Amino acid sequence: MVNTGLNVEDDANIKQSRQKDTNYYKVNQINKGSVYFKTYHQNIRGLGEKAGELVSHLHPDFSHVLCLTEHHQKYLQLEKVRIENYKLGDRYVKKVE
């Protein structure tokens, strides 16, 4: 999931808001100095109705990208998942035979 409403934060905010499962990547922009790009990975162990709980866990330190593994959802089910301020960037679904 990609956050659609976040601006990149400055150095001071990043240092104050580090979380255990969040990774910070320093990105250099031409003529703008360094900025940080935050990712958050969660082994969600079955997404189901946990989207709201996930958002409340991330508040107020939202990351730019969420990576959710072991979601146990089918391809079309993932398109229907709505997480506030995020849109689905890509997905992987294991084919069940």
C-alpha positions, 0 to 999 in steps of 0.5 A: 500500500502506498500512502497518498497523503503524506509529505516527506518528513524532516530529520528532527521528526524522523529521529523522534518517531522511530518505530520498531518495524519501520525502515527509513531510507535517505533519499537525495533530491537535486537542489532540495537536500536529503529527505526520508522515505519510510516503509512499514512491514507487517506480517498481518497473519490474515488481513480480514477486518484488521485494516482499521486496527492497523491504521490506529496502530500506525497513528500518528507516525504514518509511513509512505509505504505499507508492506503486508505479508501473509494477508490470506486474501484472494486477488479480487479481495485485495482490490476491495481492501480500503486503508485510509490515505493508502492505495494498493500499489502491487500485490502477490497472491499465491495460486491455490490448486 
